[in-house]
Amino acid sequence: MSSFSHRAFAAGSAISAVVLAALLISGCAGSSAAVADSEPEPEVPANPLVGDWSWAVDTPQGLFTGGIVFTTEGDSLIATMSVDSAPDDSLTFGANFDLETNTVSFSFDSGEFGWMDVEMTLEDGMLAGEQFARDYSMGLDITATRKEEAPSQ
């Protein structure tokens, strides 16, 4: 091989190496974008209210107690509330939970006592706030505590 052929071959090899490096670099950049596109979105924190709670309201007629179960359906918070004096009768309704203020609010028709508006704040694993009886223009203290889960066997 002549010296011209060696130089042409070497020059061609150098150009090939540069082109190969450019392809590899662009391929790596493209694959990192593909990896970034395929990474899962961060999980939305679970709603801290979901679960089974016991509630109590102090009224002029005495202490009323019952249970409330919070569940989620898609992005919606659902509450199912019962009274201990009538455990087979329950009400299910939508509720709102504000993550910034840790406040849950909901309204329901209690029947005999009319519409109730409830707002409670979650603090130290307990809910506390007011249940406002619209028909009586009266605010009542309401609290709720999470029921203990049965030990798994």
N, CA and C atoms as an extended XYZ file, in Angstrom:
459
Properties=species:S:1:pos:R:3:atomname:S:1:resname:S:1:resid:I:1 pbc="F F F"
N         0.851       -1.160        0.000 N   MET     1
C         0.000        0.000        0.000 CA  MET     1
C         0.897        1.224        0.000 C   MET     1
N         0.577        2.214       -0.796 N   SER     2
C         1.388        3.418       -0.862 CA  SER     2
C         1.123        4.278        0.362 C   SER     2
N         1.998        5.249        0.588 N   SER     3
C         1.819        6.115        1.748 CA  SER     3
C         0.560        6.953        1.588 C   SER     3
N         0.190        7.278        0.323 N   PHE     4
C        -1.048        8.015        0.095 CA  PHE     4
C        -2.245        7.163        0.547 C   PHE     4
N        -2.222        5.891        0.246 N   SER     5
C        -3.310        4.995        0.622 CA  SER     5
C        -3.410        4.893        2.132 C   SER     5
N        -2.247        4.819        2.807 N   HIS     6
C        -2.253        4.744        4.272 CA  HIS     6
C        -2.844        6.013        4.868 C   HIS     6
N        -2.463        7.171        4.324 N   ARG     7
C        -2.999        8.431        4.849 CA  ARG     7
C        -4.497        8.538        4.551 C   ARG     7
N        -4.921        8.154        3.383 N   ALA     8
C        -6.342        8.200        3.029 CA  ALA     8
C        -7.122        7.259        3.933 C   ALA     8
N        -6.561        6.070        4.174 N   PHE     9
C        -7.218        5.098        5.046 CA  PHE     9
C        -7.300        5.642        6.471 C   PHE     9
N        -6.195        6.236        6.942 N   ALA    10
C        -6.162        6.791        8.288 CA  ALA    10
C        -7.141        7.952        8.406 C   ALA    10
N        -7.192        8.808        7.388 N   ALA    11
C        -8.121        9.934        7.399 CA  ALA    11
C        -9.552        9.426        7.377 C   ALA    11
N        -9.791        8.404        6.534 N   GLY    12
C       -11.129        7.812        6.470 CA  GLY    12
C       -11.511        7.178        7.796 C   GLY    12
N       -10.568        6.533        8.445 N   SER    13
C       -10.826        5.911        9.742 CA  SER    13
C       -11.122        6.961       10.797 C   SER    13
N       -10.384        8.069       10.755 N   ALA    14
C       -10.606        9.147       11.718 CA  ALA    14
C       -11.998        9.751       11.533 C   ALA    14
N       -12.392        9.948       10.263 N   ILE    15
C       -13.720       10.501        9.972 CA  ILE    15
C       -14.790        9.512       10.433 C   ILE    15
N       -14.562        8.233       10.162 N   SER    16
C       -15.511        7.195       10.589 CA  SER    16
C       -15.633        7.185       12.105 C   SER    16
N       -14.512        7.339       12.803 N   ALA    17
C       -14.536        7.345       14.267 CA  ALA    17
C       -15.326        8.537       14.791 C   ALA    17
N       -15.167        9.712       14.161 N   VAL    18
C       -15.902       10.911       14.576 CA  VAL    18
C       -17.387       10.718       14.328 C   VAL    18
N       -17.732       10.187       13.140 N   VAL    19
C       -19.140        9.949       12.813 CA  VAL    19
C       -19.730        8.934       13.780 C   VAL    19
N       -19.000        7.853       14.074 N   LEU    20
C       -19.467        6.829       15.002 CA  LEU    20
C       -19.679        7.430       16.393 C   LEU    20
N       -18.745        8.246       16.856 N   ALA    21
C       -18.869        8.883       18.175 CA  ALA    21
C       -20.106        9.781       18.201 C   ALA    21
N       -20.315       10.543       17.130 N   ALA    22
C       -21.481       11.433       17.071 CA  ALA    22
C       -22.780       10.626       17.114 C   ALA    22
N       -22.797        9.518       16.398 N   LEU    23
C       -23.989        8.668       16.404 CA  LEU    23
C       -24.233        8.076       17.786 C   LEU    23
N       -23.171        7.628       18.420 N   LEU    24
C       -23.317        7.054       19.755 CA  LEU    24
C       -23.818        8.094       20.759 C   LEU    24
N       -23.244        9.286       20.687 N   ILE    25
C       -23.654       10.351       21.615 CA  ILE    25
C       -25.105       10.722       21.380 C   ILE    25
N       -25.489       10.890       20.114 N   SER    26
C       -26.883       11.259       19.843 CA  SER    26
C       -27.815       10.119       20.210 C   SER    26
N       -27.359        8.876       20.029 N   GLY    27
C       -28.172        7.724       20.415 CA  GLY    27
C       -28.361        7.666       21.909 C   GLY    27
N       -27.306        7.970       22.671 N   CYS    28
C       -27.416        7.976       24.129 CA  CYS    28
C       -28.359        9.077       24.584 C   CYS    28
N       -28.262       10.251       23.967 N   ALA    29
C       -29.146       11.351       24.344 CA  ALA    29
C       -30.593       10.972       24.050 C   ALA    29
N       -30.809       10.341       22.908 N   GLY    30
C       -32.169        9.917       22.557 CA  GLY    30
C       -32.683        8.864       23.510 C   GLY    30
N       -31.805        7.942       23.920 N   SER    31
C       -32.277        6.889       24.813 CA  SER    31
C       -32.546        7.425       26.198 C   SER    31
N       -31.809        8.461       26.661 N   SER    32
C       -32.103        9.030       27.982 CA  SER    32
C       -33.438        9.748       27.943 C   SER    32
N       -33.770       10.375       26.815 N   ALA    33
C       -35.079       11.020       26.696 CA  ALA    33
C       -36.168        9.960       26.730 C   ALA    33
N       -35.900        8.831       26.071 N   ALA    34
C       -36.884        7.755       26.083 CA  ALA    34
C       -37.051        7.211       27.488 C   ALA    34
N       -35.955        7.100       28.239 N   VAL    35
C       -36.045        6.623       29.614 CA  VAL    35
C       -36.813        7.634       30.454 C   VAL    35
N       -36.523        8.933       30.257 N   ALA    36
C       -37.227        9.959       31.019 CA  ALA    36
C       -38.718        9.930       30.709 C   ALA    36
N       -39.067        9.688       29.431 N   ASP    37
C       -40.478        9.628       29.060 CA  ASP    37
C       -41.175        8.420       29.665 C   ASP    37
N       -40.434        7.334       29.899 N   SER    38
C       -41.074        6.120       30.376 CA  SER    38
C       -41.079        6.014       31.897 C   SER    38
N       -40.455        6.963       32.606 N   GLU    39
C       -40.461        6.909       34.058 CA  GLU    39
C       -41.871        7.165       34.559 C   GLU    39
N       -42.291        6.405       35.590 N   PRO    40
C       -43.647        6.602       36.114 CA  PRO    40
C       -43.760        7.958       36.804 C   PRO    40
N       -44.970        8.501       36.749 N   GLU    41
C       -45.224        9.765       37.428 CA  GLU    41
C       -45.182        9.524       38.930 C   GLU    41
N       -44.801       10.539       39.706 N   PRO    42
C       -44.780       10.350       41.156 CA  PRO    42
C       -46.174       10.029       41.666 C   PRO    42
N       -46.226        9.165       42.684 N   GLU    43
C       -47.515        8.767       43.228 CA  GLU    43
C       -48.124        9.909       44.029 C   GLU    43
N       -49.442       10.039       43.907 N   VAL    44
C       -50.173       10.999       44.710 CA  VAL    44
C       -50.303       10.382       46.098 C   VAL    44
N       -50.023       11.144       47.159 N   PRO    45
C       -50.118       10.548       48.485 CA  PRO    45
C       -51.524       10.039       48.758 C   PRO    45
N       -51.592        8.926       49.461 N   ALA    46
C       -52.889        8.356       49.804 CA  ALA    46
C       -53.620        9.317       50.727 C   ALA    46
N       -54.936        9.358       50.618 N   ASN    47
C       -55.723       10.234       51.470 CA  ASN    47
C       -55.643        9.720       52.907 C   ASN    47
N       -55.192       10.554       53.845 N   PRO    48
C       -55.018       10.100       55.226 CA  PRO    48
C       -56.326        9.801       55.949 C   PRO    48
N       -57.456       10.148       55.354 N   LEU    49
C       -58.742        9.878       55.997 CA  LEU    49
C       -59.266        8.479       55.704 C   LEU    49
N       -58.800        7.879       54.619 N   VAL    50
C       -59.347        6.587       54.201 CA  VAL    50
C       -59.250        5.589       55.350 C   VAL    50
N       -60.389        5.006       55.672 N   GLY    51
C       -60.448        4.028       56.757 CA  GLY    51
C       -61.717        4.190       57.573 C   GLY    51
N       -61.746        3.485       58.686 N   ASP    52
C       -62.912        3.378       59.553 CA  ASP    52
C       -62.700        4.240       60.801 C   ASP    52
N       -63.647        5.132       61.075 N   TRP    53
C       -63.543        6.071       62.185 CA  TRP    53
C       -64.779        5.973       63.088 C   TRP    53
N       -64.617        6.320       64.356 N   SER    54
C       -65.735        6.482       65.297 CA  SER    54
C       -65.903        7.971       65.536 C   SER    54
N       -67.139        8.456       65.563 N   TRP    55
C       -67.379        9.874       65.793 CA  TRP    55
C       -68.298       10.070       66.998 C   TRP    55
N       -68.252       11.279       67.557 N   ALA    56
C       -69.130       11.643       68.674 CA  ALA    56
C       -69.492       13.115       68.530 C   ALA    56
N       -70.784       13.420       68.750 N   VAL    57
C       -71.281       14.797       68.716 CA  VAL    57
C       -71.994       15.061       70.035 C   VAL    57
N       -71.606       16.146       70.707 N   ASP    58
C       -72.228       16.540       71.966 CA  ASP    58
C       -73.381       17.483       71.650 C   ASP    58
N       -74.608       17.059       71.952 N   THR    59
C       -75.804       17.852       71.644 CA  THR    59
C       -76.567       18.170       72.927 C   THR    59
N       -77.524       19.105       72.860 N   PRO    60
C       -78.366       19.361       74.041 CA  PRO    60
C       -79.164       18.125       74.472 C   PRO    60
N       -79.401       17.189       73.529 N   GLN    61
C       -80.127       15.963       73.856 CA  GLN    61
C       -79.186       14.854       74.351 C   GLN    61
N       -77.908       15.145       74.452 N   GLY    62
C       -76.948       14.145       74.917 CA  GLY    62
C       -75.915       13.829       73.846 C   GLY    62
N       -75.090       12.863       74.133 N   LEU    63
C       -73.999       12.472       73.247 CA  LEU    63
C       -74.504       11.500       72.174 C   LEU    63
N       -74.284       11.830       70.913 N   PHE    64
C       -74.596       10.932       69.798 CA  PHE    64
C       -73.274       10.368       69.291 C   PHE    64
N       -73.244        9.079       69.007 N   THR    65
C       -72.025        8.429       68.521 CA  THR    65
C       -72.342        7.571       67.313 C   THR    65
N       -71.322        7.255       66.558 N   GLY    66
C       -71.506        6.412       65.393 CA  GLY    66
C       -70.191        6.137       64.699 C   GLY    66
N       -70.302        5.703       63.471 N   GLY    67
C       -69.120        5.391       62.678 CA  GLY    67
C       -69.157        6.121       61.352 C   GLY    67
N       -67.973        6.330       60.812 N   ILE    68
C       -67.867        6.930       59.481 CA  ILE    68
C       -66.710        6.228       58.772 C   ILE    68
N       -66.981        5.795       57.560 N   VAL    69
C       -65.960        5.128       56.753 CA  VAL    69
C       -65.674        6.025       55.555 C   VAL    69
N       -64.391        6.388       55.415 N   PHE    70
C       -63.966        7.177       54.261 CA  PHE    70
C       -63.313        6.246       53.246 C   PHE    70
N       -63.753        6.346       51.994 N   THR    71
C       -63.161        5.590       50.887 CA  THR    71
C       -62.915        6.559       49.732 C   THR    71
N       -62.194        6.091       48.741 N   THR    72
C       -62.012        6.899       47.537 CA  THR    72
C       -62.530        6.127       46.339 C   THR    72
N       -63.074        6.875       45.408 N   GLU    73
C       -63.491        6.363       44.105 CA  GLU    73
C       -62.898        7.309       43.077 C   GLU    73
N       -61.797        6.889       42.465 N   GLY    74
C       -61.083        7.785       41.566 CA  GLY    74
C       -60.507        8.924       42.385 C   GLY    74
N       -60.828       10.163       41.999 N   ASP    75
C       -60.353       11.341       42.731 CA  ASP    75
C       -61.331       11.782       43.819 C   ASP    75
N       -62.450       11.077       43.965 N   SER    76
C       -63.498       11.508       44.900 CA  SER    76
C       -63.358       10.828       46.254 C   SER    76
N       -63.615       11.606       47.308 N   LEU    77
C       -63.660       11.077       48.668 CA  LEU    77
C       -65.119       10.811       49.003 C   LEU    77
N       -65.409        9.601       49.457 N   ILE    78
C       -66.770        9.175       49.781 CA  ILE    78
C       -66.834        8.864       51.272 C   ILE    78
N       -67.891        9.325       51.927 N   ALA    79
C       -68.098        9.047       53.348 CA  ALA    79
C       -69.389        8.258       53.512 C   ALA    79
N       -69.336        7.228       54.340 N   THR    80
C       -70.530        6.484       54.720 CA  THR    80
C       -70.630        6.577       56.237 C   THR    80
N       -71.722        7.204       56.706 N   MET    81
C       -71.871        7.531       58.120 CA  MET    81
C       -73.056        6.791       58.718 C   MET    81
N       -72.863        6.286       59.922 N   SER    82
C       -73.951        5.613       60.629 CA  SER    82
C       -73.994        6.115       62.068 C   SER    82
N       -75.150        5.890       62.717 N   VAL    83
C       -75.356        6.261       64.115 CA  VAL    83
C       -75.445        4.963       64.905 C   VAL    83
N       -74.790        4.922       66.073 N   ASP    84
C       -74.791        3.690       66.867 CA  ASP    84
C       -76.198        3.233       67.247 C   ASP    84
N       -77.138        4.190       67.426 N   SER    85
C       -78.504        3.818       67.803 CA  SER    85
C       -79.280        3.184       66.645 C   SER    85
N       -78.780        3.312       65.411 N   ALA    86
C       -79.422        2.706       64.236 CA  ALA    86
C       -78.329        2.264       63.259 C   ALA    86
N       -77.526        1.255       63.625 N   PRO    87
C       -76.355        0.890       62.818 CA  PRO    87
C       -76.678        0.380       61.409 C   PRO    87
N       -77.902       -0.094       61.190 N   ASP    88
C       -78.256       -0.593       59.857 CA  ASP    88
C       -78.627        0.529       58.894 C   ASP    88
N       -78.900        1.710       59.427 N   ASP    89
C       -79.213        2.862       58.591 CA  ASP    89
C       -77.948        3.687       58.432 C   ASP    89
N       -77.551        3.903       57.199 N   SER    90
C       -76.356        4.720       56.960 CA  SER    90
C       -76.611        5.678       55.807 C   SER    90
N       -75.832        6.734       55.787 N   LEU    91
C       -75.886        7.718       54.710 CA  LEU    91
C       -74.545        7.703       53.994 C   LEU    91
N       -74.584        7.777       52.677 N   THR    92
C       -73.355        7.860       51.886 CA  THR    92
C       -73.399        9.155       51.087 C   THR    92
N       -72.287        9.887       51.122 N   PHE    93
C       -72.238       11.191       50.471 CA  PHE    93
C       -70.789       11.530       50.149 C   PHE    93
N       -70.621       12.513       49.291 N   GLY    94
C       -69.292       12.985       48.942 CA  GLY    94
C       -68.729       13.887       50.030 C   GLY    94
N       -67.411       13.865       50.173 N   ALA    95
C       -66.723       14.728       51.137 CA  ALA    95
C       -65.538       15.380       50.429 C   ALA    95
N       -65.062       16.463       50.991 N   ASN    96
C       -63.896       17.168       50.444 CA  ASN    96
C       -62.795       17.178       51.486 C   ASN    96
N       -61.568       16.891       51.055 N   PHE    97
C       -60.422       16.965       51.966 CA  PHE    97
C       -59.384       17.890       51.365 C   PHE    97
N       -58.999       18.910       52.126 N   ASP    98
C       -58.002       19.874       51.697 CA  ASP    98
C       -56.662       19.476       52.311 C   ASP    98
N       -55.722       19.028       51.465 N   LEU    99
C       -54.419       18.577       51.944 CA  LEU    99
C       -53.619       19.703       52.594 C   LEU    99
N       -53.801       20.939       52.122 N   GLU   100
C       -53.034       22.062       52.675 CA  GLU   100
C       -53.456       22.396       54.099 C   GLU   100
N       -54.741       22.320       54.394 N   THR   101
C       -55.231       22.673       55.732 CA  THR   101
C       -55.588       21.452       56.569 C   THR   101
N       -55.498       20.248       55.969 N   ASN   102
C       -55.879       18.997       56.642 CA  ASN   102
C       -57.325       19.049       57.132 C   ASN   102
N       -58.197       19.656       56.321 N   THR   103
C       -59.593       19.842       56.719 CA  THR   103
C       -60.514       19.028       55.813 C   THR   103
N       -61.441       18.317       56.452 N   VAL   104
C       -62.476       17.595       55.720 CA  VAL   104
C       -63.790       18.329       55.937 C   VAL   104
N       -64.592       18.401       54.878 N   SER   105
C       -65.908       19.030       55.000 CA  SER   105
C       -66.918       18.233       54.183 C   SER   105
N       -68.140       18.204       54.696 N   PHE   106
C       -69.230       17.528       53.994 CA  PHE   106
C       -70.554       17.991       54.579 C   PHE   106
N       -71.625       17.748       53.836 N   SER   107
C       -72.985       18.076       54.272 CA  SER   107
C       -73.861       16.862       54.039 C   SER   107
N       -74.858       16.699       54.901 N   PHE   108
C       -75.792       15.581       54.722 CA  PHE   108
C       -77.128       15.941       55.354 C   PHE   108
N       -78.185       15.279       54.882 N   ASP   109
C       -79.527       15.466       55.418 CA  ASP   109
C       -79.742       14.385       56.472 C   ASP   109
N       -79.840       14.809       57.725 N   SER   110
C       -79.988       13.838       58.817 CA  SER   110
C       -81.425       13.372       58.988 C   SER   110
N       -82.337       13.919       58.215 N   GLY   111
C       -83.742       13.547       58.362 CA  GLY   111
C       -84.380       14.377       59.453 C   GLY   111
N       -84.537       13.809       60.628 N   GLU   112
C       -85.229       14.440       61.752 CA  GLU   112
C       -84.649       15.810       62.132 C   GLU   112
N       -83.327       15.953       62.068 N   PHE   113
C       -82.696       17.208       62.488 CA  PHE   113
C       -82.280       18.085       61.310 C   PHE   113
N       -82.637       17.713       60.089 N   GLY   114
C       -82.356       18.523       58.900 CA  GLY   114
C       -80.912       18.422       58.420 C   GLY   114
N       -80.535       19.398       57.620 N   TRP   115
C       -79.202       19.405       57.008 CA  TRP   115
C       -78.127       19.758       58.015 C   TRP   115
N       -77.030       19.021       57.920 N   MET   116
C       -75.855       19.239       58.764 CA  MET   116
C       -74.662       19.554       57.875 C   MET   116
N       -73.903       20.572       58.265 N   ASP   117
C       -72.649       20.916       57.596 CA  ASP   117
C       -71.525       20.604       58.579 C   ASP   117
N       -70.593       19.794       58.151 N   VAL   118
C       -69.516       19.357       59.041 CA  VAL   118
C       -68.185       19.826       58.486 C   VAL   118
N       -67.348       20.343       59.381 N   GLU   119
C       -65.970       20.668       59.030 CA  GLU   119
C       -65.078       20.248       60.192 C   GLU   119
N       -64.111       19.382       59.885 N   MET   120
C       -63.188       18.901       60.913 CA  MET   120
C       -61.762       18.978       60.386 C   MET   120
N       -60.828       19.187       61.304 N   THR   121
C       -59.414       19.252       60.964 CA  THR   121
C       -58.713       18.023       61.512 C   THR   121
N       -57.866       17.427       60.685 N   LEU   122
C       -57.078       16.266       61.078 CA  LEU   122
C       -55.796       16.744       61.745 C   LEU   122
N       -55.621       16.346       62.997 N   GLU   123
C       -54.416       16.718       63.734 CA  GLU   123
C       -54.081       15.592       64.709 C   GLU   123
N       -52.836       15.159       64.663 N   ASP   124
C       -52.357       14.082       65.543 CA  ASP   124
C       -53.236       12.834       65.442 C   ASP   124
N       -53.669       12.509       64.236 N   GLY   125
C       -54.453       11.298       64.005 CA  GLY   125
C       -55.887       11.365       64.477 C   GLY   125
N       -56.371       12.562       64.824 N   MET   126
C       -57.743       12.727       65.300 CA  MET   126
C       -58.412       13.849       64.512 C   MET   126
N       -59.708       13.719       64.296 N   LEU   127
C       -60.497       14.769       63.653 CA  LEU   127
C       -61.284       15.527       64.718 C   LEU   127
N       -61.322       16.845       64.609 N   ALA   128
C       -62.114       17.655       65.541 CA  ALA   128
C       -62.616       18.880       64.801 C   ALA   128
N       -63.858       19.283       65.132 N   GLY   129
C       -64.412       20.454       64.476 CA  GLY   129
C       -65.839       20.714       64.891 C   GLY   129
N       -66.626       21.188       63.903 N   GLU   130
C       -68.003       21.581       64.184 CA  GLU   130
C       -68.975       20.914       63.223 C   GLU   130
N       -70.109       20.516       63.771 N   GLN   131
C       -71.248       20.061       62.976 CA  GLN   131
C       -72.324       21.118       63.159 C   GLN   131
N       -72.653       21.801       62.065 N   PHE   132
C       -73.610       22.907       62.131 CA  PHE   132
C       -74.976       22.414       61.680 C   PHE   132
N       -75.970       22.522       62.586 N   ALA   133
C       -77.351       22.133       62.274 CA  ALA   133
C       -78.055       23.354       61.665 C   ALA   133
N       -78.295       23.323       60.354 N   ARG   134
C       -78.865       24.480       59.649 CA  ARG   134
C       -80.230       24.891       60.198 C   ARG   134
N       -81.121       23.903       60.423 N   ASP   135
C       -82.484       24.212       60.869 CA  ASP   135
C       -82.513       24.874       62.239 C   ASP   135
N       -81.505       24.652       63.050 N   TYR   136
C       -81.457       25.189       64.411 CA  TYR   136
C       -80.413       26.300       64.561 C   TYR   136
N       -79.688       26.588       63.478 N   SER   137
C       -78.601       27.577       63.525 CA  SER   137
C       -77.699       27.339       64.735 C   SER   137
N       -77.302       26.067       64.896 N   MET   138
C       -76.537       25.682       66.068 CA  MET   138
C       -75.302       24.878       65.665 C   MET   138
N       -74.172       25.293       66.186 N   GLY   139
C       -72.944       24.549       65.971 CA  GLY   139
C       -72.695       23.583       67.121 C   GLY   139
N       -72.331       22.379       66.784 N   LEU   140
C       -72.080       21.341       67.789 CA  LEU   140
C       -70.660       20.808       67.623 C   LEU   140
N       -70.000       20.530       68.726 N   ASP   141
C       -68.658       19.963       68.665 CA  ASP   141
C       -68.721       18.517       68.191 C   ASP   141
N       -67.860       18.180       67.233 N   ILE   142
C       -67.771       16.814       66.730 CA  ILE   142
C       -66.307       16.387       66.728 C   ILE   142
N       -66.075       15.148       67.114 N   THR   143
C       -64.729       14.567       67.071 CA  THR   143
C       -64.818       13.194       66.433 C   THR   143
N       -63.717       12.739       65.895 N   ALA   144
C       -63.656       11.390       65.322 CA  ALA   144
C       -62.259       10.827       65.549 C   ALA   144
N       -62.216        9.549       65.884 N   THR   145
C       -60.942        8.854       66.060 CA  THR   145
C       -60.948        7.609       65.189 C   THR   145
N       -59.777        7.275       64.680 N   ARG   146
C       -59.658        6.091       63.829 CA  ARG   146
C       -59.875        4.845       64.675 C   ARG   146
N       -60.689        3.919       64.147 N   LYS   147
C       -60.919        2.663       64.853 CA  LYS   147
C       -59.657        1.814       64.762 C   LYS   147
N       -59.400        1.056       65.805 N   GLU   148
C       -58.254        0.148       65.827 CA  GLU   148
C       -58.513       -0.969       64.812 C   GLU   148
N       -57.478       -1.308       64.065 N   GLU   149
C       -57.611       -2.439       63.143 CA  GLU   149
C       -57.444       -3.734       63.927 C   GLU   149
N       -58.223       -4.715       63.551 N   ALA   150
C       -58.090       -6.018       64.197 CA  ALA   150
C       -56.732       -6.620       63.858 C   ALA   150
N       -56.074       -7.245       64.834 N   PRO   151
C       -54.763       -7.842       64.530 CA  PRO   151
C       -54.912       -8.944       63.495 C   PRO   151
N       -53.963       -8.983       62.553 N   SER   152
C       -54.018      -10.036       61.520 CA  SER   152
C       -53.626      -11.364       62.136 C   SER   152
N       -54.267      -12.434       61.665 N   GLN   153
C       -53.997      -13.762       62.231 CA  GLN   153
C       -53.317      -14.651       61.252 C   GLN   153
